[in-house]
Amino acid sequence: MMQRPTSRRHQSGAAILMAMLTVVLVATLASAALWQQWRTIEIEIAERGRAQSAWILQGAHDWARLILAEDGRKGGSDNLTEPWSMPLEAARLSTFLAVDRSDAILADQAGSAMLSGQMSDLQARLNLRNLVVGDKVHAPTAAQFTRLFTVLNLPNQELTLLLNGLLGAQQAANATVGAALQGPLMPQTVDQLAWLGLSSSTIVQLRPYVTMLPETSKVNLNTASDIVLRAAVPGVDAALAQQLLQKRSNKPWETLDDFVQAAGPFAKLLDNEALATQTRFFELRGTLELDGQPVHVIALAQRDGQRVRILRQERVVAPAPAPASR
């Protein structure tokens, strides 16, 4: 008779232990379900933010294309006084969408979104594509790059690497498929010049003044910096380059003849095949900062008359490099 209470206590303890295990199991399963639900919600929010930023930036690029097309319709020279050259400073997206104060307040409560953008003239730089014509180095363009390396105080060995590398890449591209595999690849961007052996420091110094376009191009004298003017035009030193920039700011050059008059005694040295006052290739940059996360879209645009095409587009989450100085 004395053993029954002990047995009952054992049974009661086992029941309590089983109940505790059941509670722990239920809590674990509930926690896992909540975590999975939270993760799904976070992924959905991230995907929605990515899609929203992509659509907004695509709309900004479409607007930029309309600006370039309208400028092409008007004709004339391309210069830094035209609407396409004016940057869009960072502004709240609500300022573009709100029609009254209450809408703006609701937009601010929903989250802060900042939009900015800029269009740059890629023909304000020396085109690396011009260095090789056929299977030979183009001597006049090589002379331009020689002057650029001198102005930037870059080593001649790097220039030799650049010329030989681009020549080898072009020869490999023109060869048969089997032979092409033996040579270097043709860079498509300035950063890819590292494929040819150029140092990172040289690439950083060259980046604001050179570009790699899909075809040969002329330097636009209306948008080129003083460094590019000194490289593109023989005999132009630092002082004359500053004088030319001052004259250009007062009145952009409509034709090469206008530049010839401004350049004075150096006019006879001009290479009409390498210089122009109009542009076909532009870089479009858009940045959207949504909930503190900046997203950049960089595109290469080609304009022929009123037709504007996007040839290449890149989406970058990390901070994008600054455009070339003017």
TORKOL-4160 file (C-alpha; in steps of 0.2 Angstrom, whole numbers, padded with zeros to 4 digits, m for minus):
326
<pt num="1" X="0000" Y="0000" Z="0000"/>
<pt num="2" X="0015" Y="0012" Z="0003"/>
<pt num="3" X="0021" Y="0010" Z="m0015"/>
<pt num="4" X="0006" Y="0018" Z="m0023"/>
<pt num="5" X="0010" Y="0036" Z="m0019"/>
<pt num="6" X="0028" Y="0033" Z="m0026"/>
<pt num="7" X="0021" Y="0026" Z="m0042"/>
<pt num="8" X="0009" Y="0040" Z="m0044"/>
<pt num="9" X="0023" Y="0053" Z="m0041"/>
<pt num="10" X="0033" Y="0044" Z="m0055"/>
<pt num="11" X="0019" Y="0045" Z="m0067"/>
<pt num="12" X="0015" Y="0063" Z="m0063"/>
<pt num="13" X="0034" Y="0068" Z="m0065"/>
<pt num="14" X="0034" Y="0059" Z="m0082"/>
<pt num="15" X="0018" Y="0068" Z="m0088"/>
<pt num="16" X="0026" Y="0085" Z="m0083"/>
<pt num="17" X="0042" Y="0081" Z="m0092"/>
<pt num="18" X="0032" Y="0075" Z="m0107"/>
<pt num="19" X="0022" Y="0091" Z="m0107"/>
<pt num="20" X="0038" Y="0102" Z="m0105"/>
<pt num="21" X="0045" Y="0093" Z="m0120"/>
<pt num="22" X="0029" Y="0096" Z="m0130"/>
<pt num="23" X="0030" Y="0114" Z="m0126"/>
<pt num="24" X="0048" Y="0115" Z="m0131"/>
<pt num="25" X="0044" Y="0106" Z="m0148"/>
<pt num="26" X="0029" Y="0118" Z="m0151"/>
<pt num="27" X="0040" Y="0133" Z="m0147"/>
<pt num="28" X="0054" Y="0127" Z="m0158"/>
<pt num="29" X="0042" Y="0124" Z="m0173"/>
<pt num="30" X="0033" Y="0141" Z="m0170"/>
<pt num="31" X="0050" Y="0150" Z="m0170"/>
<pt num="32" X="0055" Y="0141" Z="m0186"/>
<pt num="33" X="0039" Y="0146" Z="m0194"/>
<pt num="34" X="0040" Y="0164" Z="m0189"/>
<pt num="35" X="0058" Y="0165" Z="m0195"/>
<pt num="36" X="0054" Y="0157" Z="m0212"/>
<pt num="37" X="0039" Y="0170" Z="m0213"/>
<pt num="38" X="0051" Y="0184" Z="m0209"/>
<pt num="39" X="0064" Y="0179" Z="m0221"/>
<pt num="40" X="0050" Y="0177" Z="m0235"/>
<pt num="41" X="0044" Y="0195" Z="m0231"/>
<pt num="42" X="0062" Y="0202" Z="m0231"/>
<pt num="43" X="0065" Y="0194" Z="m0248"/>
<pt num="44" X="0049" Y="0200" Z="m0255"/>
<pt num="45" X="0053" Y="0218" Z="m0249"/>
<pt num="46" X="0071" Y="0217" Z="m0256"/>
<pt num="47" X="0064" Y="0211" Z="m0273"/>
<pt num="48" X="0051" Y="0224" Z="m0273"/>
<pt num="49" X="0064" Y="0238" Z="m0269"/>
<pt num="50" X="0075" Y="0231" Z="m0283"/>
<pt num="51" X="0061" Y="0231" Z="m0296"/>
<pt num="52" X="0055" Y="0249" Z="m0291"/>
<pt num="53" X="0073" Y="0256" Z="m0292"/>
<pt num="54" X="0075" Y="0247" Z="m0309"/>
<pt num="55" X="0059" Y="0255" Z="m0316"/>
<pt num="56" X="0062" Y="0272" Z="m0309"/>
<pt num="57" X="0080" Y="0272" Z="m0316"/>
<pt num="58" X="0074" Y="0265" Z="m0333"/>
<pt num="59" X="0061" Y="0280" Z="m0333"/>
<pt num="60" X="0075" Y="0292" Z="m0330"/>
<pt num="61" X="0085" Y="0285" Z="m0344"/>
<pt num="62" X="0070" Y="0286" Z="m0356"/>
<pt num="63" X="0069" Y="0304" Z="m0351"/>
<pt num="64" X="0087" Y="0307" Z="m0354"/>
<pt num="65" X="0085" Y="0299" Z="m0372"/>
<pt num="66" X="0071" Y="0311" Z="m0375"/>
<pt num="67" X="0082" Y="0326" Z="m0371"/>
<pt num="68" X="0096" Y="0319" Z="m0382"/>
<pt num="69" X="0084" Y="0316" Z="m0396"/>
<pt num="70" X="0077" Y="0334" Z="m0395"/>
<pt num="71" X="0094" Y="0341" Z="m0395"/>
<pt num="72" X="0098" Y="0331" Z="m0410"/>
<pt num="73" X="0083" Y="0338" Z="m0419"/>
<pt num="74" X="0088" Y="0355" Z="m0416"/>
<pt num="75" X="0106" Y="0352" Z="m0424"/>
<pt num="76" X="0121" Y="0363" Z="m0422"/>
<pt num="77" X="0136" Y="0360" Z="m0411"/>
<pt num="78" X="0136" Y="0350" Z="m0394"/>
<pt num="79" X="0142" Y="0360" Z="m0380"/>
<pt num="80" X="0141" Y="0362" Z="m0361"/>
<pt num="81" X="0128" Y="0376" Z="m0362"/>
<pt num="82" X="0114" Y="0363" Z="m0368"/>
<pt num="83" X="0101" Y="0355" Z="m0357"/>
<pt num="84" X="0109" Y="0338" Z="m0358"/>
<pt num="85" X="0124" Y="0344" Z="m0350"/>
<pt num="86" X="0115" Y="0350" Z="m0334"/>
<pt num="87" X="0116" Y="0338" Z="m0320"/>
<pt num="88" X="0101" Y="0333" Z="m0310"/>
<pt num="89" X="0106" Y="0336" Z="m0292"/>
<pt num="90" X="0100" Y="0324" Z="m0279"/>
<pt num="91" X="0081" Y="0327" Z="m0275"/>
<pt num="92" X="0068" Y="0318" Z="m0266"/>
<pt num="93" X="0057" Y="0308" Z="m0278"/>
<pt num="94" X="0042" Y="0314" Z="m0270"/>
<pt num="95" X="0045" Y="0331" Z="m0277"/>
<pt num="96" X="0042" Y="0324" Z="m0294"/>
<pt num="97" X="0027" Y="0314" Z="m0289"/>
<pt num="98" X="0018" Y="0325" Z="m0277"/>
<pt num="99" X="0004" Y="0337" Z="m0283"/>
<pt num="100" X="0000" Y="0345" Z="m0266"/>
<pt num="101" X="0008" Y="0346" Z="m0249"/>
<pt num="102" X="m0002" Y="0331" Z="m0242"/>
<pt num="103" X="0005" Y="0320" Z="m0255"/>
<pt num="104" X="0022" Y="0325" Z="m0251"/>
<pt num="105" X="0020" Y="0322" Z="m0233"/>
<pt num="106" X="0013" Y="0304" Z="m0236"/>
<pt num="107" X="0028" Y="0301" Z="m0248"/>
<pt num="108" X="0040" Y="0306" Z="m0234"/>
<pt num="109" X="0031" Y="0295" Z="m0222"/>
<pt num="110" X="0032" Y="0280" Z="m0234"/>
<pt num="111" X="0051" Y="0282" Z="m0235"/>
<pt num="112" X="0065" Y="0293" Z="m0242"/>
<pt num="113" X="0070" Y="0291" Z="m0260"/>
<pt num="114" X="0083" Y="0302" Z="m0268"/>
<pt num="115" X="0085" Y="0303" Z="m0287"/>
<pt num="116" X="0100" Y="0311" Z="m0296"/>
<pt num="117" X="0108" Y="0309" Z="m0314"/>
<pt num="118" X="0120" Y="0316" Z="m0326"/>
<pt num="119" X="0124" Y="0315" Z="m0345"/>
<pt num="120" X="0142" Y="0316" Z="m0350"/>
<pt num="121" X="0150" Y="0318" Z="m0368"/>
<pt num="122" X="0161" Y="0303" Z="m0371"/>
<pt num="123" X="0169" Y="0311" Z="m0386"/>
<pt num="124" X="0176" Y="0324" Z="m0374"/>
<pt num="125" X="0189" Y="0311" Z="m0371"/>
<pt num="126" X="0202" Y="0302" Z="m0382"/>
<pt num="127" X="0195" Y="0286" Z="m0389"/>
<pt num="128" X="0206" Y="0271" Z="m0387"/>
<pt num="129" X="0198" Y="0263" Z="m0401"/>
<pt num="130" X="0206" Y="0275" Z="m0413"/>
<pt num="131" X="0224" Y="0269" Z="m0408"/>
<pt num="132" X="0223" Y="0254" Z="m0420"/>
<pt num="133" X="0216" Y="0255" Z="m0438"/>
<pt num="134" X="0216" Y="0238" Z="m0448"/>
<pt num="135" X="0232" Y="0229" Z="m0441"/>
<pt num="136" X="0243" Y="0244" Z="m0438"/>
<pt num="137" X="0245" Y="0258" Z="m0424"/>
<pt num="138" X="0237" Y="0274" Z="m0430"/>
<pt num="139" X="0251" Y="0286" Z="m0429"/>
<pt num="140" X="0242" Y="0303" Z="m0427"/>
<pt num="141" X="0231" Y="0295" Z="m0413"/>
<pt num="142" X="0247" Y="0287" Z="m0405"/>
<pt num="143" X="0254" Y="0305" Z="m0405"/>
<pt num="144" X="0239" Y="0311" Z="m0395"/>
<pt num="145" X="0241" Y="0298" Z="m0382"/>
<pt num="146" X="0260" Y="0301" Z="m0381"/>
<pt num="147" X="0256" Y="0320" Z="m0377"/>
<pt num="148" X="0243" Y="0314" Z="m0364"/>
<pt num="149" X="0255" Y="0302" Z="m0355"/>
<pt num="150" X="0268" Y="0317" Z="m0355"/>
<pt num="151" X="0255" Y="0329" Z="m0348"/>
<pt num="152" X="0250" Y="0316" Z="m0334"/>
<pt num="153" X="0268" Y="0312" Z="m0331"/>
<pt num="154" X="0265" Y="0293" Z="m0334"/>
<pt num="155" X="0279" Y="0281" Z="m0339"/>
<pt num="156" X="0283" Y="0278" Z="m0357"/>
<pt num="157" X="0283" Y="0259" Z="m0353"/>
<pt num="158" X="0265" Y="0260" Z="m0349"/>
<pt num="159" X="0261" Y="0268" Z="m0366"/>
<pt num="160" X="0271" Y="0254" Z="m0375"/>
<pt num="161" X="0261" Y="0241" Z="m0366"/>
<pt num="162" X="0245" Y="0250" Z="m0371"/>
<pt num="163" X="0250" Y="0251" Z="m0389"/>
<pt num="164" X="0257" Y="0233" Z="m0391"/>
<pt num="165" X="0242" Y="0226" Z="m0381"/>
<pt num="166" X="0228" Y="0234" Z="m0392"/>
<pt num="167" X="0238" Y="0230" Z="m0408"/>
<pt num="168" X="0239" Y="0212" Z="m0402"/>
<pt num="169" X="0221" Y="0211" Z="m0397"/>
<pt num="170" X="0215" Y="0218" Z="m0414"/>
<pt num="171" X="0226" Y="0206" Z="m0424"/>
<pt num="172" X="0219" Y="0192" Z="m0413"/>
<pt num="173" X="0202" Y="0198" Z="m0417"/>
<pt num="174" X="0205" Y="0199" Z="m0435"/>
<pt num="175" X="0213" Y="0181" Z="m0436"/>
<pt num="176" X="0205" Y="0164" Z="m0437"/>
<pt num="177" X="0196" Y="0158" Z="m0422"/>
<pt num="178" X="0210" Y="0146" Z="m0417"/>
<pt num="179" X="0223" Y="0160" Z="m0418"/>
<pt num="180" X="0212" Y="0172" Z="m0409"/>
<pt num="181" X="0213" Y="0161" Z="m0394"/>
<pt num="182" X="0232" Y="0164" Z="m0393"/>
<pt num="183" X="0231" Y="0183" Z="m0392"/>
<pt num="184" X="0224" Y="0195" Z="m0378"/>
<pt num="185" X="0206" Y="0200" Z="m0378"/>
<pt num="186" X="0201" Y="0217" Z="m0384"/>
<pt num="187" X="0196" Y="0228" Z="m0368"/>
<pt num="188" X="0178" Y="0235" Z="m0369"/>
<pt num="189" X="0180" Y="0247" Z="m0354"/>
<pt num="190" X="0195" Y="0258" Z="m0347"/>
<pt num="191" X="0196" Y="0247" Z="m0332"/>
<pt num="192" X="0199" Y="0232" Z="m0343"/>
<pt num="193" X="0216" Y="0240" Z="m0348"/>
<pt num="194" X="0223" Y="0229" Z="m0334"/>
<pt num="195" X="0222" Y="0215" Z="m0346"/>
<pt num="196" X="0235" Y="0222" Z="m0356"/>
<pt num="197" X="0247" Y="0224" Z="m0341"/>
<pt num="198" X="0244" Y="0243" Z="m0337"/>
<pt num="199" X="0245" Y="0246" Z="m0318"/>
<pt num="200" X="0230" Y="0251" Z="m0308"/>
<pt num="201" X="0238" Y="0269" Z="m0304"/>
<pt num="202" X="0240" Y="0272" Z="m0323"/>
<pt num="203" X="0222" Y="0267" Z="m0326"/>
<pt num="204" X="0215" Y="0278" Z="m0312"/>
<pt num="205" X="0225" Y="0293" Z="m0320"/>
<pt num="206" X="0219" Y="0289" Z="m0337"/>
<pt num="207" X="0201" Y="0286" Z="m0333"/>
<pt num="208" X="0194" Y="0304" Z="m0334"/>
<pt num="209" X="0203" Y="0307" Z="m0351"/>
<pt num="210" X="0200" Y="0291" Z="m0361"/>
<pt num="211" X="0186" Y="0280" Z="m0366"/>
<pt num="212" X="0183" Y="0264" Z="m0376"/>
<pt num="213" X="0169" Y="0267" Z="m0389"/>
<pt num="214" X="0163" Y="0253" Z="m0401"/>
<pt num="215" X="0170" Y="0263" Z="m0416"/>
<pt num="216" X="0182" Y="0277" Z="m0420"/>
<pt num="217" X="0177" Y="0294" Z="m0415"/>
<pt num="218" X="0182" Y="0312" Z="m0415"/>
<pt num="219" X="0186" Y="0323" Z="m0400"/>
<pt num="220" X="0173" Y="0336" Z="m0397"/>
<pt num="221" X="0182" Y="0353" Z="m0394"/>
<pt num="222" X="0167" Y="0360" Z="m0386"/>
<pt num="223" X="0167" Y="0348" Z="m0371"/>
<pt num="224" X="0185" Y="0342" Z="m0370"/>
<pt num="225" X="0194" Y="0347" Z="m0354"/>
<pt num="226" X="0211" Y="0357" Z="m0354"/>
<pt num="227" X="0221" Y="0341" Z="m0352"/>
<pt num="228" X="0212" Y="0333" Z="m0367"/>
<pt num="229" X="0214" Y="0349" Z="m0378"/>
<pt num="230" X="0233" Y="0348" Z="m0374"/>
<pt num="231" X="0234" Y="0330" Z="m0380"/>
<pt num="232" X="0222" Y="0332" Z="m0395"/>
<pt num="233" X="0229" Y="0348" Z="m0403"/>
<pt num="234" X="0248" Y="0349" Z="m0406"/>
<pt num="235" X="0257" Y="0364" Z="m0399"/>
<pt num="236" X="0243" Y="0368" Z="m0386"/>
<pt num="237" X="0251" Y="0371" Z="m0369"/>
<pt num="238" X="0243" Y="0374" Z="m0352"/>
<pt num="239" X="0241" Y="0393" Z="m0354"/>
<pt num="240" X="0233" Y="0392" Z="m0371"/>
<pt num="241" X="0222" Y="0378" Z="m0366"/>
<pt num="242" X="0215" Y="0389" Z="m0352"/>
<pt num="243" X="0213" Y="0403" Z="m0364"/>
<pt num="244" X="0203" Y="0392" Z="m0376"/>
<pt num="245" X="0192" Y="0386" Z="m0362"/>
<pt num="246" X="0188" Y="0404" Z="m0358"/>
<pt num="247" X="0184" Y="0408" Z="m0376"/>
<pt num="248" X="0173" Y="0393" Z="m0377"/>
<pt num="249" X="0163" Y="0397" Z="m0361"/>
<pt num="250" X="0159" Y="0414" Z="m0369"/>
<pt num="251" X="0154" Y="0407" Z="m0386"/>
<pt num="252" X="0155" Y="0388" Z="m0390"/>
<pt num="253" X="0162" Y="0384" Z="m0407"/>
<pt num="254" X="0149" Y="0379" Z="m0420"/>
<pt num="255" X="0162" Y="0373" Z="m0433"/>
<pt num="256" X="0180" Y="0369" Z="m0434"/>
<pt num="257" X="0183" Y="0385" Z="m0443"/>
<pt num="258" X="0178" Y="0394" Z="m0427"/>
<pt num="259" X="0190" Y="0385" Z="m0417"/>
<pt num="260" X="0204" Y="0388" Z="m0430"/>
<pt num="261" X="0201" Y="0407" Z="m0427"/>
<pt num="262" X="0202" Y="0405" Z="m0408"/>
<pt num="263" X="0218" Y="0393" Z="m0409"/>
<pt num="264" X="0228" Y="0406" Z="m0419"/>
<pt num="265" X="0245" Y="0400" Z="m0425"/>
<pt num="266" X="0241" Y="0382" Z="m0421"/>
<pt num="267" X="0227" Y="0381" Z="m0433"/>
<pt num="268" X="0238" Y="0374" Z="m0447"/>
<pt num="269" X="0242" Y="0359" Z="m0436"/>
<pt num="270" X="0224" Y="0354" Z="m0433"/>
<pt num="271" X="0219" Y="0336" Z="m0439"/>
<pt num="272" X="0202" Y="0338" Z="m0446"/>
<pt num="273" X="0199" Y="0320" Z="m0446"/>
<pt num="274" X="0202" Y="0319" Z="m0427"/>
<pt num="275" X="0192" Y="0334" Z="m0421"/>
<pt num="276" X="0174" Y="0340" Z="m0421"/>
<pt num="277" X="0161" Y="0351" Z="m0413"/>
<pt num="278" X="0147" Y="0338" Z="m0412"/>
<pt num="279" X="0145" Y="0321" Z="m0402"/>
<pt num="280" X="0137" Y="0304" Z="m0405"/>
<pt num="281" X="0141" Y="0295" Z="m0389"/>
<pt num="282" X="0135" Y="0299" Z="m0372"/>
<pt num="283" X="0136" Y="0292" Z="m0355"/>
<pt num="284" X="0120" Y="0292" Z="m0345"/>
<pt num="285" X="0122" Y="0290" Z="m0326"/>
<pt num="286" X="0107" Y="0288" Z="m0314"/>
<pt num="287" X="0107" Y="0286" Z="m0295"/>
<pt num="288" X="0092" Y="0281" Z="m0284"/>
<pt num="289" X="0095" Y="0280" Z="m0265"/>
<pt num="290" X="0080" Y="0270" Z="m0258"/>
<pt num="291" X="0080" Y="0268" Z="m0239"/>
<pt num="292" X="0098" Y="0272" Z="m0238"/>
<pt num="293" X="0104" Y="0260" Z="m0252"/>
<pt num="294" X="0111" Y="0269" Z="m0267"/>
<pt num="295" X="0109" Y="0260" Z="m0284"/>
<pt num="296" X="0118" Y="0266" Z="m0299"/>
<pt num="297" X="0114" Y="0263" Z="m0318"/>
<pt num="298" X="0127" Y="0268" Z="m0331"/>
<pt num="299" X="0123" Y="0267" Z="m0349"/>
<pt num="300" X="0132" Y="0270" Z="m0365"/>
<pt num="301" X="0121" Y="0279" Z="m0378"/>
<pt num="302" X="0123" Y="0282" Z="m0396"/>
<pt num="303" X="0114" Y="0296" Z="m0405"/>
<pt num="304" X="0112" Y="0297" Z="m0424"/>
<pt num="305" X="0101" Y="0312" Z="m0428"/>
<pt num="306" X="0085" Y="0310" Z="m0417"/>
<pt num="307" X="0088" Y="0291" Z="m0415"/>
<pt num="308" X="0096" Y="0287" Z="m0398"/>
<pt num="309" X="0101" Y="0269" Z="m0394"/>
<pt num="310" X="0107" Y="0261" Z="m0378"/>
<pt num="311" X="0122" Y="0251" Z="m0382"/>
<pt num="312" X="0128" Y="0245" Z="m0365"/>
<pt num="313" X="0120" Y="0246" Z="m0348"/>
<pt num="314" X="0127" Y="0242" Z="m0331"/>
<pt num="315" X="0119" Y="0241" Z="m0314"/>
<pt num="316" X="0130" Y="0245" Z="m0299"/>
<pt num="317" X="0125" Y="0244" Z="m0280"/>
<pt num="318" X="0142" Y="0250" Z="m0274"/>
<pt num="319" X="0147" Y="0269" Z="m0276"/>
<pt num="320" X="0150" Y="0272" Z="m0294"/>
<pt num="321" X="0166" Y="0281" Z="m0300"/>
<pt num="322" X="0164" Y="0300" Z="m0303"/>
<pt num="323" X="0162" Y="0306" Z="m0321"/>
<pt num="324" X="0176" Y="0315" Z="m0330"/>
<pt num="325" X="0180" Y="0333" Z="m0324"/>
<pt num="326" X="0176" Y="0346" Z="m0337"/>
